[in-house]
Amino acid sequence: MHWLLALDTRLFHFINLTLQNSFCDALMPFASGNAFFFPAIIGIGLLLLWKGGTRGRLYVLLLALILPLGDSLICSTLKELIGRNRPPLVLSDVHELLGIGFSKSMPSSHAANWAAATMITFIFYRRSLWFMVPLAALVGFSRVYNGVHFPSDVLTGYIVGAGYGFAGVWALNALWRWAGQKWFPLWWQKQPALVPLSAPPAAASLPADTAALRERQWLCLGYATLIVLLLGRLAYLAAGVIDLSEDEAYYWVWSKHLALSYYSKPLLIAVTHWLGTHLWGDTAFGVRFFSPVIATILGFITLRFMSRHIGARPALLLLLAVNVTPLFAVGATLMTIDPLSVLFWTAAMIAGWRAIQDDAGTRDWFWVGLWMGLGFLSKYTALLQLLCWVVCFALWPPARKQLRRAGPWVALLVNVLCMLPVLIWNGQHHWITVFHVAGDARIGEKWHPTLNFLTDFMFQELVLLNPVFFVATLWAGIAFWRKHRHSALPIYLFSMGAPLFLVYFCWTFHSRVLPNWIAPAVLPLFCLAAVYWHDRWQNGTRAFKRWLAVGVGLGLLVVLPLHDTDLIHQATGRSLPAQADPLGRVRAWDETAAVVSATRKQLLAEGPDVFVIGGHYGITSQLAFHLPKTESGLPDHSNVYCLPTEHPENQYYFWPGYAARHGQNALYVTVLGNPRRSPAELLHDFISDQSNTNAPAALPPPEVLTQQFASVTSLGVQPVQYRGRVLRWVQLFACRDLK
């Protein structure tokens, strides 16, 4: 092994130092990565999808499935298992032309990806070896020349990449040959194998009713899409690309104090976190496990519901549109109250459609009440679904006869029974939630008419709901009154979504409305848009397909970087400034905890125990999750407290504080806002790839701490870095001798 390592090092020095010249110094960094690569790949992919025929589409599909999984699962796992450092970290005489990144060295992901792409391209296009092999060799050589990999890293990457490229094609081809005949018989008969030169199996006879088969195929494709999305999202969460958000960490702390309700939200989010962490431990994956599961359940019931009314194919297109909409994409990965709220609102809507039919019974209304009740236990917005029912009965006279039956009143009773935990808890705590919700809505404040909140709200929804789909939904909602106001399903879908949207739309004239508040209304309105545009499509509006393609493409361009904004750096060579990075709130919390932990250890050296005080419920919850760790390596929140307040401002107010820790020291931590930057300055930072490093002004300690401790000393403002960039600033205070 020592001989092999020495040979590897000598070969590295030969390529990196002996072969060094000015021409290669310019060429090799370009070969490793440049701003033209990703646009070119996207352009070639679109061209193959458009003009490449079945072979081109299958080729692009297999590349899109195999390469990301191979890179994120196989290469990343091997890097961590092998744990080999990059050359500049172990050698002193490296001619380094690129940054070494933050991952380990073996295998080279660049080499693996190119080898896999070469293998897949060769399987579909035999003559591609003439240009793919030289390109793959150039990229591998550049990784050594640039000083970021050893030759053995590149060789291992080639072997691993070619292996998982071939294995992926073989596995997917075998899966298609086994499952295609059963689930997609019409498509399987036309394309019995994915691989061009694969021997096709014997053709089987098909039933005469091809229309029913075609519907079943589209439905099965929808199920397969949901399974792929579920597995992909679980893999994404397991990869640890992002940390918990402040709210997720906050709700995780709630799950350690299960109660009938909480200061600002009902109990179901805490129960969900309790279940997830009992299944997978107190990890980010455990906290978020149910988010992609909920997204899958939501997609399944929506697909089934819409396929019965407009057909499986348009229902699948609706599913596709939903999953490339940023608001839903975020909700499928972050485990906050919104996924639960949207799930139960939609479940109540689907059950309600069954309940208003003439042959419906009391049992159908029971399910309506239960889903609405669980929605209330997820988010108080569910109360507005009662308003939606009022609108539904007002707009659709045939549904009013249900009011003369027991069903709706049973649903209302079940709904009220589900409210009891929240009512009991609030009765015990002076109805604090009522005052909190009223404060959030600024009820009672003097109204100053302004359009600023309205423009902010509409712009945010335009971005979060995908501009194409947002406009298409508004168009459908307005056109509904002209063409479908006498049709039962459009009236019902309009009633289940429009009232909630309009309530918050009107409220923007009074105060600010957060864009996620309308989340439960979006899916009913998307369903209404699907009904309307499907009708237009059947009547000959062919532009619908082009706009759908534009919406899906635009959605992918936003949703993919939204899962990992480091992709922007890979594509352009430039990183987003901290203030412009949408993932800034879910990154560098481990690094933040490390800064706090290092300072805490210094205070511990003075003798007394040191606990931590957070200046806000968000930073408090993040520190509770990330430090200190128990001997088992799991979070222990018993040494982390929130800054005490005279009146309830968060759930920490209702839990025991640190008053009994007399004579001990504390470390107070607060997050400071980044210095404000204009859009022009942020654009300059992005183009120049330089972030503003000016620290914000330090703040004086809170008065409550100076009263509680014998001395409070500022330890200064410290930066928290993520991949070489300052992502946030924290100010620390040493609080000594609790009185």
Salt bridges, closest charged atoms under 4 A:
ASP8 OD2 - ARG84 NH2 2.85
ASP25 OD1 - HIS95 NE2 3.17
ASP93 OD1 - HIS13 NE2 3.19
ASP153 OD1 - ARG84 NH1 2.93
ASP153 OD2 - HIS149 ND1 3.51
GLU248 OE1 - ARG288 NH2 2.72
ASP282 OD1 - LYS256 NZ 2.70
ASP338 OD1 - LYS379 NZ 2.76
ASP358 OD1 - LYS401 NZ 2.69
ASP359 OD1 - ARG354 NH1 3.15
ASP364 OD1 - ARG354 NE 3.90
ASP440 OD2 - HIS436 NE2 3.27
ASP456 OD2 - ARG512 NH1 3.09
ASP535 OD2 - LYS483 NZ 3.21
ASP535 OD2 - HIS484 NE2 3.87
ASP564 OD1 - ARG587 NH2 2.65
ASP566 OD2 - ARG587 NH2 3.46
ASP566 OD2 - ARG723 NH1 2.97
ASP581 OD2 - ARG587 NH1 3.65
ASP590 OD1 - HIS626 ND1 2.84
GLU606 OE2 - ARG736 NH2 2.95
ASP609 OD1 - ARG600 NH2 3.90
ASP609 OD2 - ARG661 NH2 3.06
GLU681 OE2 - ARG677 NH1 3.87
ASP685 OD2 - ARG677 NH2 2.96
ASP685 OD1 - HIS684 ND1 3.88
ASP689 OD1 - ARG725 NH2 2.15
